[in-house]
Amino acid sequence: MCGRYATTRSAGDLSALFESSDSTGGLGPDFNVAPTDPVPLVRLAPEGHRLLSVGRWGLVPHWSRTAGGAARMINARVETVATSRAYAPSFARRRCLVPADGWYEWVRQADGRRQPYFMTPRDGSVLAFAGIWSVWDPDGEARLTFSVLTTAAVGELAEVHDRMPLLLPRERWAAWLGPTDEPATLLAPPAPDWLAGLEIRPVSPAVGDVRNDGPELTARVPLARAEADTEMTLF
C-alpha cells in the first residue's frame, strides 16, 4: 500500500480547495494512477504560498544516478521516514499534500480471487495524502518526484490491508506544509471518527489493468458481479 489511486478534480477545483496558485498548465482526470504517473500535488513555493504542481509518483533522491528505482519508492513509511537516507531530507524540508478521490486495495478471497476495493469519503470530499517531494536534475531538466507516506491501518481499513496512506484532515494541512520543530507530531494517524467517514467500496477488477481509465473504475459493484469479472494483474 498504496499502489494505485484516483485523482480526478481539475486544476481549478484543486486550486480552490487547497487555496493554492496553479503551475500545472491544466490537469486531466486519472481514475487509475500508477507508479511514475504525473499527478497533482500541493507544496509551498519559495515565497511561502501554496502551489499546485505536477509531480511523478515515485521519489528519486537528488543524488540518484538514475530514475530506475522510482516505482519502488512510491511509499515512505512513517516509522522510518525521518531517518531514511532517501526520504529524511525531503521529510525535513519538502513536505506536500497529494490530492486524491480515494485509493485502491486488493483482498485475496477464499477461492484465490483478488477483489479490489476503493476507499473514498462518503460525502465526496477530497482526500489529502501526506507526501514528500524532491527534485531530480541529472541533466539540467528538473523533474519533480514524490512519495506518499503510509502508516498502520486503523479500524475497518485494517480488514482490507495492514497499511494505509497517512491521511491529513483539512485542519492539519497547514502544519504539514509548514516548518516545525517537532516533526514527529506530524505523523499521527487521523482520529477514528474522521476515518469512519470513509467508504470501503467493492469495485470491478478492471482497475487492475493500468490501461483502463474512467469513472466506471470507482463505481460500486455487487460483489457477485465483481467476482464474475475477469481478474486482472495489479501491475
C-alpha positions as CSV (number, residue, x, y, z in Angstrom):
1,M,0.0,0.0,0.0
2,C,-0.6,2.3,-1.5
3,G,0.0,1.3,-5.2
4,R,-2.9,2.7,-7.1
5,Y,-5.3,5.7,-6.5
6,A,-7.6,8.1,-8.3
7,T,-7.4,11.9,-8.6
8,T,-9.9,13.4,-11.0
9,R,-10.5,17.0,-10.0
10,S,-9.5,19.8,-12.3
11,A,-6.6,22.2,-11.6
12,G,-9.1,25.0,-10.9
13,D,-11.1,22.9,-8.4
14,L,-7.9,21.8,-6.6
15,S,-6.5,25.3,-6.5
16,A,-9.8,26.5,-4.9
17,L,-9.9,23.5,-2.4
18,F,-6.3,23.9,-1.3
19,E,-6.1,27.7,-1.6
20,S,-3.2,27.4,-3.9
21,S,-1.9,29.0,-7.1
22,D,-1.7,26.8,-10.2
23,S,1.5,26.0,-12.1
24,T,0.2,22.8,-13.7
25,G,-0.9,24.1,-17.1
26,G,-4.1,22.2,-16.6
27,L,-4.9,18.6,-15.4
28,G,-7.0,15.8,-16.8
29,P,-8.8,13.2,-14.6
30,D,-7.0,10.0,-13.7
31,F,-9.1,7.2,-12.2
32,N,-6.2,4.7,-12.2
33,V,-3.0,6.4,-11.1
34,A,0.0,4.0,-11.2
35,P,3.7,4.4,-10.1
36,T,5.7,7.0,-12.1
37,D,2.5,8.7,-13.4
38,P,2.4,12.5,-13.4
39,V,-0.2,13.8,-10.9
40,P,-1.1,16.9,-8.9
41,L,0.5,17.8,-5.6
42,V,0.4,20.9,-3.3
43,R,3.6,22.3,-1.8
44,L,4.9,25.6,-0.5
45,A,6.5,27.9,-3.1
46,P,9.8,29.6,-2.1
47,E,7.7,32.7,-1.5
48,G,5.6,30.9,1.1
49,H,2.3,30.5,-0.7
50,R,0.7,27.1,-1.7
51,L,1.5,26.0,-5.2
52,L,-0.3,23.3,-7.2
53,S,2.3,21.4,-9.2
54,V,2.7,18.2,-11.2
55,G,5.0,15.6,-9.9
56,R,5.8,12.0,-10.8
57,W,4.8,9.4,-8.3
58,G,8.0,7.7,-7.0
59,L,10.6,9.8,-5.3
60,V,14.0,10.0,-6.9
61,P,16.6,11.4,-4.4
62,H,18.7,14.2,-5.9
63,W,21.9,12.1,-5.5
64,S,20.5,9.1,-7.5
65,R,22.3,8.4,-10.8
66,T,19.1,7.1,-12.5
67,A,15.4,7.2,-12.1
68,G,15.1,3.4,-12.4
69,G,14.1,2.9,-8.8
70,A,11.2,5.4,-8.8
71,A,8.5,2.7,-8.9
72,R,9.8,1.2,-5.8
73,M,9.8,4.5,-3.9
74,I,6.2,5.4,-4.2
75,N,5.6,4.9,-0.5
76,A,7.6,6.1,2.6
77,R,6.8,4.5,6.0
78,V,6.1,6.9,8.8
79,E,8.2,4.6,11.1
80,T,11.4,5.4,9.1
81,V,10.8,8.5,7.0
82,A,12.7,10.7,9.4
83,T,15.8,8.6,9.4
84,S,16.0,7.1,5.9
85,R,18.8,8.4,3.8
86,A,16.5,8.6,0.8
87,Y,13.5,10.2,2.5
88,A,14.7,12.1,5.6
89,P,15.9,15.3,3.8
90,S,12.5,15.6,2.0
91,F,10.6,14.9,5.2
92,A,12.5,17.6,7.0
93,R,12.1,20.4,4.3
94,R,9.9,19.3,1.4
95,R,6.5,18.0,2.5
96,C,3.5,18.1,0.3
97,L,-0.2,17.3,0.1
98,V,-1.3,14.7,-2.6
99,P,-4.9,15.3,-3.6
100,A,-7.0,12.1,-4.2
101,D,-10.5,10.9,-4.6
102,G,-9.5,7.7,-2.9
103,W,-7.2,4.7,-3.2
104,Y,-7.5,1.0,-4.2
105,E,-6.5,-2.1,-2.3
106,W,-6.9,-5.8,-3.2
107,V,-8.2,-8.5,-0.8
108,R,-7.5,-12.2,-1.5
109,Q,-10.7,-14.2,-1.4
110,A,-11.1,-17.8,-0.2
111,D,-11.2,-19.0,-3.8
112,G,-8.0,-17.3,-4.6
113,R,-9.5,-14.3,-6.5
114,R,-8.3,-10.8,-5.6
115,Q,-11.2,-8.4,-5.0
116,P,-10.4,-4.7,-5.4
117,Y,-11.9,-2.1,-3.0
118,F,-11.9,1.7,-3.4
119,M,-11.5,3.7,-0.1
120,T,-13.1,7.1,-0.5
121,P,-15.0,9.7,1.5
122,R,-18.7,9.0,1.7
123,D,-19.5,12.7,1.2
124,G,-17.4,13.0,-2.0
125,S,-14.9,15.4,-0.4
126,V,-11.3,15.5,-1.4
127,L,-8.6,13.5,0.4
128,A,-5.1,14.7,1.1
129,F,-2.3,12.1,1.4
130,A,0.8,13.2,3.3
131,G,3.6,13.3,0.8
132,I,7.3,14.3,0.5
133,W,8.9,15.6,-2.7
134,S,12.3,16.1,-4.3
135,V,13.7,17.5,-7.5
136,W,15.9,15.2,-9.6
137,D,18.1,17.2,-12.0
138,P,20.8,15.0,-13.6
139,D,20.9,16.8,-16.9
140,G,19.6,20.3,-16.4
141,E,15.9,19.2,-16.9
142,A,14.4,19.3,-13.4
143,R,11.9,16.6,-12.5
144,L,9.6,16.9,-9.5
145,T,9.0,13.5,-7.8
146,F,7.2,12.5,-4.7
147,S,6.3,9.7,-2.3
148,V,3.1,9.1,-0.3
149,L,3.6,8.3,3.4
150,T,2.0,5.2,4.8
151,T,1.1,4.2,8.3
152,A,-0.5,1.2,10.1
153,A,-4.2,0.8,9.0
154,V,-6.8,1.7,11.6
155,G,-10.2,0.3,12.3
156,E,-12.1,-1.3,9.4
157,L,-9.4,-0.3,7.0
158,A,-7.2,-2.9,8.6
159,E,-9.5,-5.6,7.3
160,V,-8.5,-4.6,3.7
161,H,-4.8,-4.0,4.2
162,D,-2.4,-3.6,7.1
163,R,-1.2,-0.3,5.8
164,M,-2.9,2.9,4.6
165,P,-1.9,6.3,3.4
166,L,-1.3,8.9,6.1
167,L,-4.4,10.9,5.6
168,L,-4.5,14.6,6.6
169,P,-7.8,16.3,7.6
170,R,-8.0,19.9,6.4
171,E,-7.1,21.2,9.8
172,R,-3.7,19.5,9.5
173,W,-2.8,20.8,6.0
174,A,-1.0,24.0,7.2
175,A,1.1,22.2,9.8
176,W,2.2,19.5,7.3
177,L,3.3,22.0,4.7
178,G,4.9,24.5,7.1
179,P,8.1,24.4,9.2
180,T,8.1,22.6,12.5
181,D,10.4,22.0,15.4
182,E,8.7,18.7,16.3
183,P,8.3,16.7,13.0
184,A,7.3,13.5,14.8
185,T,4.0,15.1,15.8
186,L,3.0,15.3,12.1
187,L,2.9,11.6,11.7
188,A,-0.1,10.7,13.9
189,P,-3.0,9.0,12.1
190,P,-6.3,10.8,11.8
191,A,-8.9,10.3,14.5
192,P,-11.1,7.2,14.3
193,D,-14.3,9.3,14.0
194,W,-12.8,11.0,10.9
195,L,-11.8,7.7,9.4
196,A,-15.4,6.5,9.9
197,G,-16.4,8.9,7.1
198,L,-14.6,6.7,4.6
199,E,-16.5,4.1,2.5
200,I,-14.9,0.8,1.6
201,R,-16.4,0.2,-1.8
202,P,-16.1,-3.0,-3.9
203,V,-15.2,-2.2,-7.5
204,S,-14.5,-4.1,-10.7
205,P,-11.2,-6.0,-11.2
206,A,-10.8,-3.9,-14.4
207,V,-8.9,-1.4,-12.3
208,G,-6.1,-4.0,-12.1
209,D,-5.1,-3.2,-15.7
210,V,-3.2,0.2,-15.9
211,R,-4.5,0.7,-19.4
212,N,-8.1,1.1,-18.1
213,D,-9.2,4.5,-17.0
214,G,-12.6,6.1,-16.4
215,P,-15.3,6.7,-13.8
216,E,-16.5,3.1,-14.1
217,L,-13.4,2.0,-12.2
218,T,-14.5,3.8,-9.0
219,A,-18.2,2.7,-9.3
220,R,-19.6,0.3,-6.7
221,V,-20.4,-3.1,-8.0
222,P,-22.1,-6.0,-6.2
223,L,-19.5,-8.5,-5.0
224,A,-21.2,-11.2,-7.1
225,R,-20.6,-9.2,-10.2
226,A,-17.1,-8.3,-9.2
227,E,-16.2,-11.9,-8.7
228,A,-17.6,-12.8,-12.1
229,D,-15.5,-10.2,-13.9
230,T,-12.2,-11.2,-15.4
231,E,-9.4,-10.9,-12.9
232,M,-6.5,-8.5,-13.9
233,T,-3.0,-8.2,-12.6
234,L,-2.1,-5.4,-10.2
235,F,0.7,-4.0,-12.4
